[in-house]
């Protein structure tokens, strides 16, 4: 995924109210930008961190700037949770994710379960459907060890139960953890942060839900899904 226009570089002053951040740009100009990330962003809130923001040309937006990348531990980290679904869908369409190749059709945001929408639905007349949920990952409390989630996610646990139900009906179902940082060597469930999600993940795996993790290469110009990371 290439950014539509060059990103502007600045320094983080603070992130607050979950979806807002103040950023100082060259010349001392300070602007409030939208932060499309509902999580805790643990380790990614340090004042003075180098950040990159995009600008929307939508005149209806109250805040035209969006926080896209933040430098932490010497690497750029993607913090915009609006991107992972598209990144994974594009990688599947390009044949870059081996577990999901060969399907005739790919649809996004398809209603399923009791009250959910699956991020990606893969269909082919010759095989069962594949229901794919995508989760953004950027938490790293130990070098190289990515973790999910970074805050309690009851919604995420519900998705795991609904994926399990799809397996019971004879379909494939998979969780894809997209790690928006290049320094991850492993990925694990942060059971201390959300024990309920960890329990739901273990139950889903036992029910036949597949789980995969891929990391990304990140530059101020583009985010690219690269290679698989072991889930430990």
C-alpha positions as CSV (number, residue, x, y, z in Angstrom):
1,X,0.0,0.0,0.0
2,X,1.5,3.3,-1.1
3,X,0.4,6.5,0.6
4,X,-1.5,8.6,-1.8
5,X,0.6,11.7,-1.1
6,X,3.9,12.3,0.7
7,X,3.6,12.2,4.5
8,X,4.5,15.2,6.7
9,X,7.0,14.6,9.4
10,X,6.6,16.0,12.9
11,X,7.2,15.3,16.6
12,X,4.5,13.9,18.9
13,X,3.5,16.2,21.8
14,X,0.8,14.0,23.3
15,X,-1.9,11.6,22.4
16,X,-5.2,12.0,24.3
17,X,-8.9,11.1,24.3
18,X,-7.9,8.0,22.3
19,X,-8.5,9.5,18.9
20,X,-6.6,12.8,19.1
21,X,-2.9,13.7,19.1
22,X,-1.0,17.0,19.1
23,X,1.9,17.1,16.7
24,X,4.6,19.8,16.3
25,X,5.8,20.4,12.7
26,X,8.9,22.2,11.5
27,X,8.8,25.8,12.3
28,X,7.0,25.2,15.6
29,X,3.5,24.8,14.1
30,X,1.4,22.6,16.4
31,X,-1.8,20.9,15.0
32,X,-4.3,18.4,16.4
33,X,-4.4,15.2,14.2
34,X,-6.8,12.3,14.1
35,X,-5.4,9.1,15.6
36,X,-7.2,6.1,14.1
37,X,-6.3,3.7,16.8
38,X,-8.7,2.7,19.7
39,X,-6.0,0.7,21.5
40,X,-3.7,1.7,24.4
41,X,-0.7,2.1,22.0
42,X,1.6,1.0,24.9
43,X,5.1,2.1,24.2
44,X,4.0,4.3,21.3
45,X,3.0,7.5,23.2
46,X,6.4,9.0,24.1
47,X,6.5,12.8,23.7
48,X,9.1,13.8,21.2
49,X,8.7,10.7,19.1
50,X,9.1,11.2,15.3
51,X,5.8,10.8,13.6
52,X,4.4,10.9,10.0
53,X,0.9,12.1,9.2
54,X,-1.2,12.1,6.1
55,X,-3.5,14.9,4.9
56,X,-7.1,14.2,3.7
57,X,-8.6,16.4,0.9
58,X,-12.1,15.7,2.2
59,X,-13.5,19.1,3.1
60,X,-16.1,17.6,5.5
61,X,-13.4,16.3,7.8
62,X,-13.0,18.2,11.0
63,X,-9.4,17.2,11.3
64,X,-7.7,16.9,7.9
65,X,-4.5,15.3,9.3
66,X,-4.2,11.6,10.4
67,X,-1.4,10.0,12.4
68,X,0.1,7.2,10.2
69,X,3.5,6.2,11.5
70,X,5.5,6.6,14.7
71,X,9.1,5.8,15.3
72,X,9.8,3.5,18.3
73,X,12.7,1.3,19.2
74,X,14.5,2.6,16.1
75,X,11.9,1.4,13.6
76,X,8.8,2.9,12.0
77,X,5.5,1.5,13.3
78,X,2.2,1.7,11.6
79,X,-0.5,2.8,14.1
80,X,-3.5,3.5,11.7
81,X,-5.9,0.6,12.3
82,X,-7.8,1.5,9.2
83,X,-5.1,-0.1,7.0
84,X,-4.6,-3.8,7.9
85,X,-7.8,-5.1,6.3
86,X,-6.9,-3.6,3.0
87,X,-3.2,-4.6,3.3
88,X,-4.2,-8.2,3.9
89,X,-6.8,-8.2,1.1
90,X,-4.4,-6.8,-1.4
91,X,-1.7,-9.4,-0.4
92,X,-4.2,-12.2,-0.8
93,X,-5.3,-10.8,-4.2
94,X,-1.7,-10.7,-5.3
95,X,-1.2,-14.3,-4.3
96,X,1.4,-13.3,-1.6
97,X,-0.2,-15.2,1.3
98,X,0.1,-18.9,0.6
99,X,-2.7,-20.2,2.9
100,X,-5.3,-18.1,1.0
101,X,-4.3,-18.6,-2.6
102,X,-6.6,-20.1,-5.3
103,X,-9.9,-18.6,-4.3
104,X,-12.1,-17.2,-7.2
105,X,-13.6,-14.4,-5.2
106,X,-12.7,-12.0,-2.4
107,X,-15.3,-9.9,-0.6
108,X,-14.8,-7.5,2.3
109,X,-17.0,-6.6,5.3
110,X,-19.6,-9.4,4.7
111,X,-22.3,-9.9,7.4
112,X,-22.0,-13.2,9.2
113,X,-22.7,-14.7,12.6
114,X,-25.1,-13.1,14.9
115,X,-24.1,-9.4,14.6
116,X,-20.7,-9.2,13.0
117,X,-19.1,-8.6,9.6
118,X,-16.1,-10.7,8.6
119,X,-13.2,-8.6,7.4
120,X,-12.5,-10.8,4.3
121,X,-14.6,-13.6,2.8
122,X,-13.0,-15.9,0.3
123,X,-15.2,-17.9,-2.0
124,X,-14.7,-20.6,-4.7
125,X,-17.2,-23.0,-6.2
126,X,-14.8,-25.9,-5.7
127,X,-14.2,-25.5,-1.9
128,X,-15.7,-24.2,1.3
129,X,-15.7,-20.6,2.1
130,X,-12.9,-19.1,4.1
131,X,-13.8,-16.5,6.8
132,X,-10.8,-14.3,7.6
133,X,-10.6,-11.8,10.5
134,X,-7.7,-9.4,10.6
135,X,-6.2,-7.8,13.7
136,X,-3.7,-5.0,13.9
137,X,-0.6,-5.7,16.0
138,X,2.0,-3.2,17.2
139,X,2.5,-3.9,20.9
140,X,6.1,-4.9,21.8
141,X,7.1,-5.0,25.4
142,X,10.2,-7.2,24.8
143,X,12.5,-6.8,21.8
144,X,11.3,-8.8,18.8
145,X,8.2,-10.1,20.6
146,X,5.0,-8.7,19.2
147,X,1.8,-9.2,21.3
148,X,-2.0,-8.8,20.8
149,X,-4.1,-7.3,22.2
150,X,-2.8,-4.1,23.8
151,X,-6.1,-3.6,25.7
152,X,-9.2,-5.6,26.6
153,X,-11.2,-6.5,23.5
154,X,-14.6,-8.1,24.2
155,X,-15.3,-7.6,20.5
156,X,-12.3,-9.6,19.5
157,X,-13.3,-12.5,21.7
158,X,-16.7,-12.5,20.1
159,X,-15.2,-12.7,16.7
160,X,-13.2,-15.8,17.7
161,X,-16.4,-17.5,18.9
162,X,-18.1,-16.7,15.6
163,X,-15.2,-18.0,13.6
164,X,-15.4,-21.2,15.5
165,X,-19.1,-21.4,14.5
166,X,-18.1,-21.1,10.9
167,X,-15.7,-24.1,11.3
168,X,-18.5,-26.1,12.9
169,X,-20.6,-25.4,9.8
170,X,-17.9,-26.8,7.5
171,X,-16.1,-23.7,6.4
172,X,-12.6,-22.5,6.9
173,X,-12.0,-19.7,9.4
174,X,-8.7,-17.9,10.2
175,X,-7.3,-15.1,12.3
176,X,-4.6,-13.0,10.7
177,X,-2.5,-10.9,12.9
178,X,-0.9,-8.1,10.9
179,X,2.2,-6.8,12.7
180,X,2.7,-3.2,11.5
181,X,6.4,-3.1,12.5
182,X,9.4,-4.8,10.9
183,X,11.3,-5.8,14.0
184,X,8.9,-8.6,15.2
185,X,10.4,-12.1,15.3
186,X,7.5,-13.8,17.1
187,X,3.9,-13.0,18.0
188,X,2.0,-14.0,21.2
189,X,-1.3,-13.5,22.9
190,X,-1.0,-11.0,25.7
191,X,-2.9,-13.1,28.3
192,X,-2.0,-10.7,31.2
193,X,-3.7,-7.8,29.4
194,X,-6.8,-9.7,28.4
195,X,-7.2,-13.2,29.9
196,X,-10.7,-13.6,28.4
197,X,-9.3,-13.0,24.9
198,X,-6.5,-15.5,25.5
199,X,-9.0,-18.1,26.7
200,X,-11.2,-17.4,23.6
201,X,-8.2,-17.7,21.3
202,X,-7.2,-21.1,22.8
203,X,-10.8,-22.3,22.4
204,X,-11.0,-21.2,18.8
205,X,-7.7,-22.9,17.9
206,X,-9.0,-26.1,19.5
207,X,-12.2,-25.7,17.4
208,X,-10.2,-25.6,14.2
209,X,-9.8,-21.9,13.6
210,X,-6.4,-21.2,11.8
211,X,-4.1,-18.5,13.0
212,X,-1.3,-16.7,11.1
213,X,0.9,-13.7,11.7
214,X,2.7,-11.6,9.1
215,X,4.9,-8.5,9.6
216,X,5.3,-5.4,7.4
217,X,8.0,-3.4,5.9
218,X,7.3,0.3,6.6
219,X,8.6,3.5,5.1
220,X,7.2,7.0,4.8
221,X,6.2,6.0,1.3
222,X,4.5,2.7,1.7
223,X,3.5,-0.2,3.9
224,X,4.1,-3.7,2.5
225,X,3.2,-7.2,3.9
226,X,6.4,-9.2,3.9
227,X,7.0,-12.5,5.7
228,X,5.3,-14.8,8.2
229,X,6.1,-14.6,11.9
230,X,5.7,-17.6,14.3
231,X,2.9,-17.4,16.8
232,X,4.2,-18.7,20.1
